[in-house]
Amino acid sequence: MGKTTELRREIKKRFYPLVAEHGFEIDVTRSPFGVDFRRSTAERIDVFDLQWEKYGRPRVVVNFGQCPPSGALHLGEQVPPKKVLSYMGSSSGRLQAQKGSGTRAWFCQDRSFVRRVLLRHQPRPAAHVVDELLCLFPEMEEWFQHQRLGPHMVILNYPWQKQSGAQE
């Protein structure tokens, strides 16, 4: 069993049903590196993804964004609604477990070097990581509905995005 298997299973078991109840469609096209979730309304497309840490550690972060219901214009190309990704809209951001810019701020099952090697702490149970994700999901829903950032969120500015006026 791989390092991320337990966490992936727990997310599929508990997080996927919650987001489906909130109207998101699950797209596993980019799996195993990420999973996309899209919800289309008359006003917009809400999109977010789970991005797995690239070196195979059990860490995941949530990237989110919005675009018009017709899709997104990304780098001069019109992207249809079913293919829009979190970074393609006019505003996007990240939901993470802690403040910071490194993957230690992500939703992590693994422990820091000190805790793992010196203190001999075992990895956090996958259920605890998913509990954390479930508790913070309403912050992202608040942003989708009212553009209000929660304490575990940051807005990301990519060069191709227009300034959206979202609060930081």
C-alpha positions as semicolon CSV with decimal commas, in nm:
position;residue;x (nm);y (nm);z (nm)
1;M;0,000;0,000;0,000
2;G;0,132;0,347;-0,094
3;K;0,185;0,637;0,145
4;T;-0,130;0,817;0,028
5;T;-0,364;0,519;-0,009
6;E;-0,529;0,543;0,333
7;L;-0,588;0,919;0,300
8;R;-0,722;0,886;-0,056
9;R;-0,967;0,616;0,055
10;E;-1,089;0,823;0,349
11;I;-1,139;1,130;0,127
12;K;-1,336;0,924;-0,126
13;K;-1,548;0,772;0,149
14;R;-1,631;1,090;0,342
15;F;-1,549;1,403;0,139
16;Y;-1,677;1,304;-0,207
17;P;-2,034;1,239;-0,085
18;L;-2,042;1,576;0,094
19;V;-1,938;1,774;-0,213
20;A;-2,179;1,575;-0,431
21;E;-2,459;1,682;-0,193
22;H;-2,349;2,042;-0,252
23;G;-2,400;1,996;-0,627
24;F;-2,042;1,936;-0,740
25;E;-1,962;1,690;-1,017
26;I;-1,648;1,483;-0,961
27;D;-1,395;1,462;-1,246
28;V;-1,109;1,214;-1,197
29;T;-0,950;1,280;-1,540
30;R;-0,630;1,417;-1,382
31;S;-0,607;1,144;-1,118
32;P;-0,384;1,041;-0,939
33;F;-0,228;1,390;-0,926
34;G;-0,553;1,573;-0,868
35;V;-0,930;1,549;-0,874
36;D;-1,154;1,829;-1,003
37;F;-1,498;1,925;-0,874
38;R;-1,733;2,152;-1,072
39;R;-2,074;2,303;-0,998
40;S;-2,257;2,498;-1,266
41;T;-2,522;2,756;-1,185
42;A;-2,694;3,017;-1,401
43;E;-2,452;3,282;-1,269
44;R;-2,117;3,100;-1,264
45;I;-1,913;2,784;-1,245
46;D;-1,762;2,702;-0,905
47;V;-1,460;2,477;-0,939
48;F;-1,207;2,334;-0,699
49;D;-0,953;2,057;-0,701
50;L;-0,765;1,839;-0,461
51;Q;-0,396;1,867;-0,545
52;W;-0,174;1,589;-0,411
53;E;0,184;1,658;-0,309
54;K;0,408;1,572;-0,605
55;Y;0,660;1,358;-0,416
56;G;0,402;1,109;-0,290
57;R;0,372;1,226;0,070
58;P;0,021;1,210;0,217
59;R;-0,052;1,581;0,176
60;V;-0,330;1,748;-0,016
61;V;-0,444;2,107;-0,072
62;V;-0,765;2,251;-0,214
63;N;-0,738;2,502;-0,499
64;F;-1,058;2,687;-0,593
65;G;-1,187;2,935;-0,847
66;Q;-1,486;3,070;-1,036
67;C;-1,564;3,163;-1,393
68;P;-1,868;3,265;-1,601
69;P;-2,121;2,992;-1,689
70;S;-1,993;2,990;-2,048
71;G;-1,650;2,872;-1,936
72;A;-1,318;3,053;-1,912
73;L;-1,095;3,238;-2,151
74;H;-0,752;3,102;-2,062
75;L;-0,437;3,214;-2,247
76;G;-0,644;3,316;-2,549
77;E;-0,844;2,992;-2,571
78;Q;-1,206;2,941;-2,473
79;V;-1,227;2,652;-2,225
80;P;-1,570;2,485;-2,210
81;P;-1,749;2,459;-1,872
82;K;-1,680;2,086;-1,832
83;K;-1,303;2,139;-1,870
84;V;-1,251;2,453;-1,658
85;L;-0,985;2,414;-1,389
86;S;-0,951;2,606;-1,063
87;Y;-0,684;2,849;-1,187
88;M;-0,851;2,946;-1,515
89;G;-1,112;3,193;-1,393
90;S;-1,074;3,560;-1,307
91;S;-1,023;3,477;-0,939
92;S;-0,885;3,174;-0,762
93;G;-0,732;3,074;-0,435
94;R;-0,633;2,801;-0,198
95;L;-0,786;2,642;0,110
96;Q;-0,524;2,489;0,339
97;A;-0,510;2,360;0,694
98;Q;-0,262;2,620;0,821
99;K;-0,111;2,953;0,722
100;G;0,205;2,932;0,517
101;S;0,331;2,872;0,167
102;G;0,489;2,526;0,194
103;T;0,326;2,186;0,176
104;R;0,346;2,162;0,559
105;A;0,051;2,405;0,556
106;W;-0,155;2,158;0,352
107;F;-0,384;1,889;0,489
108;C;-0,114;1,644;0,604
109;Q;-0,116;1,295;0,740
110;D;0,262;1,276;0,779
111;R;0,446;1,438;1,069
112;S;0,737;1,680;1,065
113;F;1,092;1,543;1,072
114;V;1,132;1,621;1,444
115;R;0,807;1,450;1,542
116;R;0,868;1,153;1,315
117;V;1,234;1,081;1,387
118;L;1,315;1,227;1,726
119;L;0,981;1,196;1,903
120;R;0,877;0,881;1,712
121;H;0,523;1,002;1,648
122;Q;0,318;0,792;1,410
123;P;0,143;0,950;1,111
124;R;-0,187;1,119;1,188
125;P;-0,489;0,898;1,120
126;A;-0,638;0,968;0,778
127;A;-0,975;1,026;0,947
128;H;-0,829;1,323;1,141
129;V;-0,705;1,484;0,820
130;V;-1,044;1,438;0,654
131;D;-1,218;1,575;0,966
132;E;-1,005;1,888;0,924
133;L;-1,097;1,912;0,555
134;L;-1,468;1,869;0,630
135;C;-1,454;2,139;0,900
136;L;-1,292;2,390;0,663
137;F;-1,506;2,318;0,355
138;P;-1,774;2,573;0,464
139;E;-1,511;2,849;0,433
140;M;-1,481;2,771;0,063
141;E;-1,859;2,759;0,020
142;E;-1,877;3,104;0,182
143;W;-1,627;3,232;-0,074
144;F;-1,822;3,078;-0,362
145;Q;-2,145;3,242;-0,243
146;H;-2,024;3,580;-0,109
147;Q;-1,654;3,619;-0,204
148;R;-1,557;3,634;0,167
149;L;-1,225;3,476;0,255
150;G;-1,203;3,252;0,557
151;P;-0,899;3,234;0,786
152;H;-0,766;2,924;0,607
153;M;-0,785;3,074;0,259
154;V;-0,559;3,281;0,036
155;I;-0,626;3,438;-0,303
156;L;-0,371;3,348;-0,570
157;N;-0,287;3,592;-0,845
158;Y;-0,174;3,441;-1,171
159;P;-0,036;3,664;-1,449
160;W;-0,320;3,574;-1,688
161;Q;-0,599;3,665;-1,444
162;K;-0,776;3,998;-1,433
163;Q;-0,799;4,154;-1,088
164;S;-1,132;4,039;-0,947
165;G;-1,163;4,272;-0,651
166;A;-1,199;3,977;-0,410
167;Q;-1,118;4,056;-0,051
168;E;-0,793;3,933;0,092
